[in-house]
Amino acid sequence: MARVCQVTGKKPITGNKVSHSNIKTKRRFLPNLQTKRYFLAEEDKWVTLKVSSEAIRTINKNGLYSVVKQLRAEGAKI
């Protein structure tokens, strides 16, 4: 599975590593992804999501069921 958040769509971006002598080399900035299991009470089952820390906060704020419903409307299989 790719390093992409299932809720926010965050993925790795590229940039420069800058040394003390100001030499620049390419590097990747990876998102802070966590594999989390949530219990979806409305369907009485566990759901495993690969989410970023921002998405965890979104789920805490809006509720798991509304986030899953929105993902399914966009075509994600959960």
Distance bins in CASP14 RR format, pairs under 12 A and 6 or more apart:
PFRMAT RR
TARGET T0000
AUTHOR 0000-0000-0000
RMODE 2
METHOD distances of the structure
MODEL  1
1 11 0 0 0 0 0 1 0 0 0 0 0
1 33 0 0 0 0 1 0 0 0 0 0 0
1 35 0 0 0 0 1 0 0 0 0 0 0
1 48 0 0 0 0 0 1 0 0 0 0 0
1 49 0 0 0 0 0 1 0 0 0 0 0
1 50 1 0 0 1 0 0 0 0 0 0 0
2 9 0 0 0 0 0 1 0 0 0 0 0
2 10 0 0 0 0 0 1 0 0 0 0 0
2 11 1 0 0 1 0 0 0 0 0 0 0
2 12 0 0 0 0 1 0 0 0 0 0 0
2 30 0 0 0 0 0 1 0 0 0 0 0
2 31 0 0 0 0 0 1 0 0 0 0 0
2 33 0 0 0 0 1 0 0 0 0 0 0
2 50 0 0 0 0 1 0 0 0 0 0 0
3 9 0 0 0 0 0 1 0 0 0 0 0
3 10 0 0 0 0 1 0 0 0 0 0 0
3 11 1 0 0 1 0 0 0 0 0 0 0
3 12 1 0 1 0 0 0 0 0 0 0 0
3 13 0 0 0 0 0 1 0 0 0 0 0
3 28 0 0 0 0 1 0 0 0 0 0 0
3 29 0 0 0 0 0 1 0 0 0 0 0
3 30 1 0 0 1 0 0 0 0 0 0 0
3 31 1 0 0 1 0 0 0 0 0 0 0
3 32 0 0 0 0 0 1 0 0 0 0 0
3 33 1 0 0 1 0 0 0 0 0 0 0
3 34 0 0 0 0 0 1 0 0 0 0 0
3 35 0 0 0 0 0 1 0 0 0 0 0
3 50 0 0 0 0 1 0 0 0 0 0 0
3 51 0 0 0 0 0 1 0 0 0 0 0
3 52 0 0 0 0 1 0 0 0 0 0 0
4 10 1 0 0 1 0 0 0 0 0 0 0
4 11 1 0 1 0 0 0 0 0 0 0 0
4 12 0 0 0 0 1 0 0 0 0 0 0
4 13 0 0 0 0 0 1 0 0 0 0 0
4 30 0 0 0 0 0 1 0 0 0 0 0
4 31 1 0 0 1 0 0 0 0 0 0 0
4 33 0 0 0 0 1 0 0 0 0 0 0
4 49 0 0 0 0 0 1 0 0 0 0 0
4 50 1 0 0 1 0 0 0 0 0 0 0
4 51 0 0 0 0 0 1 0 0 0 0 0
4 52 0 0 0 0 1 0 0 0 0 0 0
4 55 0 0 0 0 0 1 0 0 0 0 0
4 76 0 0 0 0 0 1 0 0 0 0 0
5 11 1 0 0 1 0 0 0 0 0 0 0
5 12 0 0 0 0 0 1 0 0 0 0 0
5 30 0 0 0 0 0 1 0 0 0 0 0
5 31 1 0 0 1 0 0 0 0 0 0 0
5 32 0 0 0 0 1 0 0 0 0 0 0
5 33 1 0 0 1 0 0 0 0 0 0 0
5 34 0 0 0 0 1 0 0 0 0 0 0
5 35 0 0 0 0 0 1 0 0 0 0 0
5 36 0 0 0 0 0 1 0 0 0 0 0
5 49 0 0 0 0 1 0 0 0 0 0 0
5 50 1 0 0 1 0 0 0 0 0 0 0
5 51 1 0 1 0 0 0 0 0 0 0 0
5 52 1 0 1 0 0 0 0 0 0 0 0
5 53 0 0 0 0 1 0 0 0 0 0 0
5 54 1 0 0 1 0 0 0 0 0 0 0
5 55 1 0 1 0 0 0 0 0 0 0 0
5 56 0 0 0 0 1 0 0 0 0 0 0
5 57 0 0 0 0 0 1 0 0 0 0 0
5 58 0 0 0 0 1 0 0 0 0 0 0
5 59 0 0 0 0 0 1 0 0 0 0 0
5 67 0 0 0 0 0 1 0 0 0 0 0
5 71 0 0 0 0 0 1 0 0 0 0 0
5 76 0 0 0 0 0 1 0 0 0 0 0
6 31 0 0 0 0 0 1 0 0 0 0 0
6 33 0 0 0 0 1 0 0 0 0 0 0
6 34 0 0 0 0 0 1 0 0 0 0 0
6 35 0 0 0 0 0 1 0 0 0 0 0
6 36 0 0 0 0 0 1 0 0 0 0 0
6 38 0 0 0 0 0 1 0 0 0 0 0
6 47 0 0 0 0 0 1 0 0 0 0 0
6 48 0 0 0 0 1 0 0 0 0 0 0
6 49 1 0 1 0 0 0 0 0 0 0 0
6 50 1 0 1 0 0 0 0 0 0 0 0
6 51 1 0 0 1 0 0 0 0 0 0 0
6 52 0 0 0 0 1 0 0 0 0 0 0
6 55 1 0 0 1 0 0 0 0 0 0 0
6 56 0 0 0 0 0 1 0 0 0 0 0
6 58 0 0 0 0 0 1 0 0 0 0 0
6 59 0 0 0 0 0 1 0 0 0 0 0
6 67 0 0 0 0 1 0 0 0 0 0 0
6 68 0 0 0 0 1 0 0 0 0 0 0
6 70 0 0 0 0 0 1 0 0 0 0 0
6 71 1 0 0 1 0 0 0 0 0 0 0
6 72 0 0 0 0 0 1 0 0 0 0 0
6 74 0 0 0 0 0 1 0 0 0 0 0
6 75 0 0 0 0 0 1 0 0 0 0 0
6 76 1 0 0 1 0 0 0 0 0 0 0
6 77 0 0 0 0 0 1 0 0 0 0 0
6 78 1 0 0 1 0 0 0 0 0 0 0
7 31 0 0 0 0 0 1 0 0 0 0 0
7 33 0 0 0 0 0 1 0 0 0 0 0
7 34 0 0 0 0 0 1 0 0 0 0 0
7 36 0 0 0 0 0 1 0 0 0 0 0
7 38 0 0 0 0 0 1 0 0 0 0 0
7 47 0 0 0 0 0 1 0 0 0 0 0
7 49 1 0 0 1 0 0 0 0 0 0 0
7 50 0 0 0 0 1 0 0 0 0 0 0
7 51 1 0 1 0 0 0 0 0 0 0 0
7 52 1 0 0 1 0 0 0 0 0 0 0
7 53 0 0 0 0 0 1 0 0 0 0 0
7 54 0 0 0 0 1 0 0 0 0 0 0
7 55 1 1 0 0 0 0 0 0 0 0 0
7 56 0 0 0 0 1 0 0 0 0 0 0
7 57 0 0 0 0 0 1 0 0 0 0 0
7 58 1 0 0 1 0 0 0 0 0 0 0
7 59 1 0 0 1 0 0 0 0 0 0 0
7 60 0 0 0 0 0 1 0 0 0 0 0
7 61 0 0 0 0 0 1 0 0 0 0 0
7 62 0 0 0 0 1 0 0 0 0 0 0
7 63 0 0 0 0 0 1 0 0 0 0 0
7 64 0 0 0 0 0 1 0 0 0 0 0
7 66 0 0 0 0 0 1 0 0 0 0 0
7 67 1 0 0 1 0 0 0 0 0 0 0
7 68 0 0 0 0 1 0 0 0 0 0 0
7 70 0 0 0 0 1 0 0 0 0 0 0
7 71 1 0 0 1 0 0 0 0 0 0 0
7 74 0 0 0 0 0 1 0 0 0 0 0
7 76 0 0 0 0 1 0 0 0 0 0 0
7 78 0 0 0 0 0 1 0 0 0 0 0
8 31 0 0 0 0 1 0 0 0 0 0 0
8 32 0 0 0 0 0 1 0 0 0 0 0
8 33 0 0 0 0 0 1 0 0 0 0 0
8 49 0 0 0 0 0 1 0 0 0 0 0
8 50 0 0 0 0 0 1 0 0 0 0 0
8 51 1 0 0 1 0 0 0 0 0 0 0
8 52 1 0 1 0 0 0 0 0 0 0 0
8 53 0 0 0 0 1 0 0 0 0 0 0
8 54 1 0 1 0 0 0 0 0 0 0 0
8 55 1 0 1 0 0 0 0 0 0 0 0
8 56 0 0 0 0 0 1 0 0 0 0 0
8 57 0 0 0 0 0 1 0 0 0 0 0
8 58 1 0 0 1 0 0 0 0 0 0 0
8 59 0 0 0 0 0 1 0 0 0 0 0
8 67 0 0 0 0 0 1 0 0 0 0 0
8 70 0 0 0 0 0 1 0 0 0 0 0
8 71 0 0 0 0 0 1 0 0 0 0 0
9 31 0 0 0 0 1 0 0 0 0 0 0
9 33 0 0 0 0 0 1 0 0 0 0 0
9 49 0 0 0 0 0 1 0 0 0 0 0
9 50 0 0 0 0 0 1 0 0 0 0 0
9 51 0 0 0 0 1 0 0 0 0 0 0
9 52 1 0 0 1 0 0 0 0 0 0 0
9 54 0 0 0 0 1 0 0 0 0 0 0
9 55 0 0 0 0 1 0 0 0 0 0 0
9 58 0 0 0 0 0 1 0 0 0 0 0
9 71 0 0 0 0 0 1 0 0 0 0 0
9 74 0 0 0 0 0 1 0 0 0 0 0
9 76 0 0 0 0 0 1 0 0 0 0 0
10 29 0 0 0 0 0 1 0 0 0 0 0
10 30 0 0 0 0 1 0 0 0 0 0 0
10 31 1 0 1 0 0 0 0 0 0 0 0
10 32 0 0 0 0 1 0 0 0 0 0 0
10 33 1 0 0 1 0 0 0 0 0 0 0
10 34 0 0 0 0 0 1 0 0 0 0 0
10 50 0 0 0 0 0 1 0 0 0 0 0
10 51 0 0 0 0 1 0 0 0 0 0 0
10 52 1 0 1 0 0 0 0 0 0 0 0
10 53 0 0 0 0 1 0 0 0 0 0 0
10 54 1 0 0 1 0 0 0 0 0 0 0
10 55 1 0 0 1 0 0 0 0 0 0 0
10 56 0 0 0 0 0 1 0 0 0 0 0
10 58 0 0 0 0 0 1 0 0 0 0 0
11 28 0 0 0 0 0 1 0 0 0 0 0
11 29 0 0 0 0 0 1 0 0 0 0 0
11 30 0 0 0 0 1 0 0 0 0 0 0
11 31 1 0 0 1 0 0 0 0 0 0 0
11 33 0 0 0 0 1 0 0 0 0 0 0
11 50 0 0 0 0 0 1 0 0 0 0 0
11 52 0 0 0 0 1 0 0 0 0 0 0
12 26 0 0 0 0 0 1 0 0 0 0 0
12 27 0 0 0 0 1 0 0 0 0 0 0
12 28 1 0 1 0 0 0 0 0 0 0 0
12 29 1 0 0 1 0 0 0 0 0 0 0
12 30 1 0 1 0 0 0 0 0 0 0 0
12 31 1 0 0 1 0 0 0 0 0 0 0
12 32 0 0 0 0 0 1 0 0 0 0 0
12 33 0 0 0 0 1 0 0 0 0 0 0
12 52 0 0 0 0 0 1 0 0 0 0 0
13 26 0 0 0 0 0 1 0 0 0 0 0
13 27 0 0 0 0 0 1 0 0 0 0 0
13 28 1 0 0 1 0 0 0 0 0 0 0
13 29 1 0 1 0 0 0 0 0 0 0 0
13 30 0 0 0 0 1 0 0 0 0 0 0
13 31 0 0 0 0 1 0 0 0 0 0 0
14 24 0 0 0 0 0 1 0 0 0 0 0
14 25 0 0 0 0 0 1 0 0 0 0 0
14 26 1 0 0 1 0 0 0 0 0 0 0
14 27 1 0 0 1 0 0 0 0 0 0 0
14 28 1 0 1 0 0 0 0 0 0 0 0
14 29 1 0 0 1 0 0 0 0 0 0 0
14 30 0 0 0 0 0 1 0 0 0 0 0
15 24 0 0 0 0 1 0 0 0 0 0 0
15 25 0 0 0 0 1 0 0 0 0 0 0
15 26 1 0 0 1 0 0 0 0 0 0 0
15 27 1 0 1 0 0 0 0 0 0 0 0
15 28 1 0 0 1 0 0 0 0 0 0 0
15 29 1 0 0 1 0 0 0 0 0 0 0
15 30 0 0 0 0 0 1 0 0 0 0 0
16 22 0 0 0 0 0 1 0 0 0 0 0
16 23 0 0 0 0 1 0 0 0 0 0 0
16 24 1 0 1 0 0 0 0 0 0 0 0
16 25 1 0 0 1 0 0 0 0 0 0 0
16 26 1 0 0 1 0 0 0 0 0 0 0
16 27 1 0 0 1 0 0 0 0 0 0 0
16 28 0 0 0 0 0 1 0 0 0 0 0
16 29 0 0 0 0 0 1 0 0 0 0 0
17 23 0 0 0 0 1 0 0 0 0 0 0
17 24 1 0 0 1 0 0 0 0 0 0 0
17 25 1 0 1 0 0 0 0 0 0 0 0
17 26 1 0 0 1 0 0 0 0 0 0 0
17 27 1 0 1 0 0 0 0 0 0 0 0
17 28 0 0 0 0 1 0 0 0 0 0 0
17 29 0 0 0 0 0 1 0 0 0 0 0
18 24 1 0 1 0 0 0 0 0 0 0 0
18 25 0 0 0 0 1 0 0 0 0 0 0
18 26 0 0 0 0 0 1 0 0 0 0 0
18 27 0 0 0 0 1 0 0 0 0 0 0
19 25 1 0 0 1 0 0 0 0 0 0 0
19 27 0 0 0 0 0 1 0 0 0 0 0
30 52 0 0 0 0 0 1 0 0 0 0 0
31 50 0 0 0 0 1 0 0 0 0 0 0
31 51 0 0 0 0 1 0 0 0 0 0 0
31 52 1 0 1 0 0 0 0 0 0 0 0
31 53 0 0 0 0 1 0 0 0 0 0 0
31 54 0 0 0 0 1 0 0 0 0 0 0
31 55 0 0 0 0 1 0 0 0 0 0 0
32 50 0 0 0 0 0 1 0 0 0 0 0
32 51 0 0 0 0 1 0 0 0 0 0 0
32 52 1 0 1 0 0 0 0 0 0 0 0
32 53 1 0 1 0 0 0 0 0 0 0 0
32 54 0 0 0 0 1 0 0 0 0 0 0
32 55 0 0 0 0 1 0 0 0 0 0 0
32 56 0 0 0 0 1 0 0 0 0 0 0
32 57 0 0 0 0 0 1 0 0 0 0 0
33 49 0 0 0 0 0 1 0 0 0 0 0
33 50 1 0 1 0 0 0 0 0 0 0 0
33 51 1 0 0 1 0 0 0 0 0 0 0
33 52 1 0 1 0 0 0 0 0 0 0 0
33 53 0 0 0 0 1 0 0 0 0 0 0
33 54 0 0 0 0 0 1 0 0 0 0 0
33 55 0 0 0 0 1 0 0 0 0 0 0
33 56 0 0 0 0 0 1 0 0 0 0 0
34 48 0 0 0 0 0 1 0 0 0 0 0
34 49 0 0 0 0 1 0 0 0 0 0 0
34 50 1 0 0 1 0 0 0 0 0 0 0
34 51 1 0 0 1 0 0 0 0 0 0 0
34 52 1 0 0 1 0 0 0 0 0 0 0
34 53 1 0 0 1 0 0 0 0 0 0 0
34 54 0 0 0 0 0 1 0 0 0 0 0
34 55 0 0 0 0 1 0 0 0 0 0 0
34 56 1 0 0 1 0 0 0 0 0 0 0
34 57 0 0 0 0 0 1 0 0 0 0 0
34 59 0 0 0 0 0 1 0 0 0 0 0
35 47 0 0 0 0 0 1 0 0 0 0 0
35 48 1 0 0 1 0 0 0 0 0 0 0
35 49 1 0 0 1 0 0 0 0 0 0 0
35 50 1 0 1 0 0 0 0 0 0 0 0
35 51 0 0 0 0 1 0 0 0 0 0 0
35 52 0 0 0 0 0 1 0 0 0 0 0
35 55 0 0 0 0 0 1 0 0 0 0 0
35 56 0 0 0 0 0 1 0 0 0 0 0
36 46 0 0 0 0 0 1 0 0 0 0 0
36 47 0 0 0 0 1 0 0 0 0 0 0
36 48 1 0 0 1 0 0 0 0 0 0 0
36 49 1 0 1 0 0 0 0 0 0 0 0
36 50 1 0 0 1 0 0 0 0 0 0 0
36 51 1 0 1 0 0 0 0 0 0 0 0
36 52 0 0 0 0 0 1 0 0 0 0 0
36 53 0 0 0 0 0 1 0 0 0 0 0
36 55 0 0 0 0 1 0 0 0 0 0 0
36 56 1 0 0 1 0 0 0 0 0 0 0
36 59 0 0 0 0 1 0 0 0 0 0 0
36 60 0 0 0 0 0 1 0 0 0 0 0
36 64 0 0 0 0 0 1 0 0 0 0 0
36 67 0 0 0 0 0 1 0 0 0 0 0
37 45 0 0 0 0 0 1 0 0 0 0 0
37 46 1 0 1 0 0 0 0 0 0 0 0
37 47 1 0 0 1 0 0 0 0 0 0 0
37 48 1 0 1 0 0 0 0 0 0 0 0
37 49 1 0 0 1 0 0 0 0 0 0 0
37 50 0 0 0 0 0 1 0 0 0 0 0
37 51 0 0 0 0 0 1 0 0 0 0 0
37 64 0 0 0 0 0 1 0 0 0 0 0
38 45 0 0 0 0 1 0 0 0 0 0 0
38 46 1 0 0 1 0 0 0 0 0 0 0
38 47 1 0 1 0 0 0 0 0 0 0 0
38 48 1 0 0 1 0 0 0 0 0 0 0
38 49 1 0 0 1 0 0 0 0 0 0 0
38 50 0 0 0 0 0 1 0 0 0 0 0
38 51 0 0 0 0 1 0 0 0 0 0 0
38 55 0 0 0 0 0 1 0 0 0 0 0
38 56 0 0 0 0 1 0 0 0 0 0 0
38 59 1 0 0 1 0 0 0 0 0 0 0
38 60 0 0 0 0 0 1 0 0 0 0 0
38 63 0 0 0 0 1 0 0 0 0 0 0
38 64 1 0 1 0 0 0 0 0 0 0 0
38 65 0 0 0 0 1 0 0 0 0 0 0
38 67 0 0 0 0 1 0 0 0 0 0 0
38 68 0 0 0 0 1 0 0 0 0 0 0
38 78 0 0 0 0 0 1 0 0 0 0 0
39 45 1 0 0 1 0 0 0 0 0 0 0
39 46 1 0 1 0 0 0 0 0 0 0 0
39 47 1 0 0 1 0 0 0 0 0 0 0
39 48 0 0 0 0 0 1 0 0 0 0 0
39 49 0 0 0 0 0 1 0 0 0 0 0
39 64 0 0 0 0 1 0 0 0 0 0 0
39 65 0 0 0 0 0 1 0 0 0 0 0
39 68 0 0 0 0 0 1 0 0 0 0 0
40 46 1 0 0 1 0 0 0 0 0 0 0
40 47 1 0 1 0 0 0 0 0 0 0 0
40 48 0 0 0 0 0 1 0 0 0 0 0
40 49 0 0 0 0 0 1 0 0 0 0 0
40 59 0 0 0 0 0 1 0 0 0 0 0
40 63 0 0 0 0 0 1 0 0 0 0 0
40 64 1 0 0 1 0 0 0 0 0 0 0
40 65 1 0 0 1 0 0 0 0 0 0 0
40 66 0 0 0 0 0 1 0 0 0 0 0
40 67 0 0 0 0 0 1 0 0 0 0 0
40 68 1 0 0 1 0 0 0 0 0 0 0
40 69 0 0 0 0 0 1 0 0 0 0 0
40 71 0 0 0 0 0 1 0 0 0 0 0
40 72 0 0 0 0 0 1 0 0 0 0 0
40 78 0 0 0 0 1 0 0 0 0 0 0
41 47 0 0 0 0 0 1 0 0 0 0 0
41 63 0 0 0 0 0 1 0 0 0 0 0
41 64 0 0 0 0 1 0 0 0 0 0 0
41 65 1 0 0 1 0 0 0 0 0 0 0
41 68 0 0 0 0 0 1 0 0 0 0 0
42 63 0 0 0 0 0 1 0 0 0 0 0
42 64 0 0 0 0 1 0 0 0 0 0 0
42 65 1 0 1 0 0 0 0 0 0 0 0
42 66 0 0 0 0 0 1 0 0 0 0 0
42 68 0 0 0 0 1 0 0 0 0 0 0
42 69 0 0 0 0 1 0 0 0 0 0 0
43 64 0 0 0 0 0 1 0 0 0 0 0
43 65 0 0 0 0 1 0 0 0 0 0 0
43 68 0 0 0 0 1 0 0 0 0 0 0
43 69 0 0 0 0 0 1 0 0 0 0 0
43 72 0 0 0 0 0 1 0 0 0 0 0
43 78 0 0 0 0 1 0 0 0 0 0 0
44 65 0 0 0 0 0 1 0 0 0 0 0
45 64 0 0 0 0 0 1 0 0 0 0 0
45 65 0 0 0 0 0 1 0 0 0 0 0
45 68 0 0 0 0 0 1 0 0 0 0 0
45 78 0 0 0 0 0 1 0 0 0 0 0
46 64 0 0 0 0 0 1 0 0 0 0 0
46 68 0 0 0 0 0 1 0 0 0 0 0
46 78 0 0 0 0 0 1 0 0 0 0 0
47 59 0 0 0 0 0 1 0 0 0 0 0
47 64 1 0 0 1 0 0 0 0 0 0 0
47 65 0 0 0 0 0 1 0 0 0 0 0
47 67 0 0 0 0 0 1 0 0 0 0 0
47 68 1 0 0 1 0 0 0 0 0 0 0
47 69 0 0 0 0 0 1 0 0 0 0 0
47 71 0 0 0 0 1 0 0 0 0 0 0
47 72 0 0 0 0 0 1 0 0 0 0 0
47 76 0 0 0 0 0 1 0 0 0 0 0
47 77 0 0 0 0 0 1 0 0 0 0 0
47 78 1 0 1 0 0 0 0 0 0 0 0
48 68 0 0 0 0 0 1 0 0 0 0 0
48 78 0 0 0 0 1 0 0 0 0 0 0
49 55 1 0 0 1 0 0 0 0 0 0 0
49 56 0 0 0 0 1 0 0 0 0 0 0
49 58 0 0 0 0 0 1 0 0 0 0 0
49 59 0 0 0 0 1 0 0 0 0 0 0
49 64 0 0 0 0 1 0 0 0 0 0 0
49 67 0 0 0 0 1 0 0 0 0 0 0
49 68 0 0 0 0 1 0 0 0 0 0 0
49 71 0 0 0 0 1 0 0 0 0 0 0
49 76 0 0 0 0 1 0 0 0 0 0 0
49 77 0 0 0 0 0 1 0 0 0 0 0
49 78 1 0 0 1 0 0 0 0 0 0 0
50 56 0 0 0 0 0 1 0 0 0 0 0
50 76 0 0 0 0 0 1 0 0 0 0 0
50 78 0 0 0 0 0 1 0 0 0 0 0
51 57 0 0 0 0 1 0 0 0 0 0 0
51 58 0 0 0 0 1 0 0 0 0 0 0
51 59 1 0 0 1 0 0 0 0 0 0 0
51 60 0 0 0 0 0 1 0 0 0 0 0
51 64 0 0 0 0 0 1 0 0 0 0 0
51 67 0 0 0 0 1 0 0 0 0 0 0
51 68 0 0 0 0 0 1 0 0 0 0 0
51 71 0 0 0 0 0 1 0 0 0 0 0
51 78 0 0 0 0 0 1 0 0 0 0 0
52 58 0 0 0 0 1 0 0 0 0 0 0
52 59 0 0 0 0 0 1 0 0 0 0 0
53 59 0 0 0 0 0 1 0 0 0 0 0
53 60 0 0 0 0 0 1 0 0 0 0 0
54 60 0 0 0 0 0 1 0 0 0 0 0
54 61 0 0 0 0 0 1 0 0 0 0 0
55 61 0 0 0 0 0 1 0 0 0 0 0
55 62 0 0 0 0 0 1 0 0 0 0 0
55 63 0 0 0 0 0 1 0 0 0 0 0
55 64 0 0 0 0 0 1 0 0 0 0 0
55 67 0 0 0 0 1 0 0 0 0 0 0
55 68 0 0 0 0 0 1 0 0 0 0 0
55 70 0 0 0 0 0 1 0 0 0 0 0
55 71 0 0 0 0 0 1 0 0 0 0 0
56 62 0 0 0 0 0 1 0 0 0 0 0
56 63 0 0 0 0 0 1 0 0 0 0 0
56 64 0 0 0 0 0 1 0 0 0 0 0
56 67 0 0 0 0 0 1 0 0 0 0 0
57 63 0 0 0 0 0 1 0 0 0 0 0
57 67 0 0 0 0 0 1 0 0 0 0 0
58 64 0 0 0 0 0 1 0 0 0 0 0
58 66 0 0 0 0 1 0 0 0 0 0 0
58 67 1 0 0 1 0 0 0 0 0 0 0
58 68 0 0 0 0 0 1 0 0 0 0 0
58 70 0 0 0 0 0 1 0 0 0 0 0
58 71 0 0 0 0 0 1 0 0 0 0 0
59 65 0 0 0 0 1 0 0 0 0 0 0
59 66 0 0 0 0 1 0 0 0 0 0 0
59 67 1 0 1 0 0 0 0 0 0 0 0
59 68 0 0 0 0 1 0 0 0 0 0 0
59 70 0 0 0 0 0 1 0 0 0 0 0
59 71 0 0 0 0 0 1 0 0 0 0 0
60 66 0 0 0 0 0 1 0 0 0 0 0
60 67 0 0 0 0 1 0 0 0 0 0 0
61 67 0 0 0 0 1 0 0 0 0 0 0
62 68 0 0 0 0 0 1 0 0 0 0 0
62 69 0 0 0 0 0 1 0 0 0 0 0
62 70 0 0 0 0 1 0 0 0 0 0 0
62 71 0 0 0 0 0 1 0 0 0 0 0
63 69 0 0 0 0 1 0 0 0 0 0 0
63 70 0 0 0 0 0 1 0 0 0 0 0
64 70 0 0 0 0 0 1 0 0 0 0 0
64 71 0 0 0 0 0 1 0 0 0 0 0
64 78 0 0 0 0 0 1 0 0 0 0 0
65 71 0 0 0 0 0 1 0 0 0 0 0
65 72 0 0 0 0 0 1 0 0 0 0 0
65 78 0 0 0 0 0 1 0 0 0 0 0
66 72 0 0 0 0 0 1 0 0 0 0 0
66 73 0 0 0 0 0 1 0 0 0 0 0
67 73 0 0 0 0 0 1 0 0 0 0 0
67 74 0 0 0 0 0 1 0 0 0 0 0
67 76 0 0 0 0 0 1 0 0 0 0 0
67 78 0 0 0 0 1 0 0 0 0 0 0
68 74 0 0 0 0 0 1 0 0 0 0 0
68 75 0 0 0 0 0 1 0 0 0 0 0
68 76 0 0 0 0 1 0 0 0 0 0 0
68 77 0 0 0 0 0 1 0 0 0 0 0
68 78 1 0 1 0 0 0 0 0 0 0 0
69 75 0 0 0 0 0 1 0 0 0 0 0
69 76 0 0 0 0 0 1 0 0 0 0 0
69 78 0 0 0 0 1 0 0 0 0 0 0
70 76 0 0 0 0 1 0 0 0 0 0 0
70 78 0 0 0 0 0 1 0 0 0 0 0
71 77 0 0 0 0 1 0 0 0 0 0 0
71 78 1 0 1 0 0 0 0 0 0 0 0
72 78 1 0 0 1 0 0 0 0 0 0 0
END
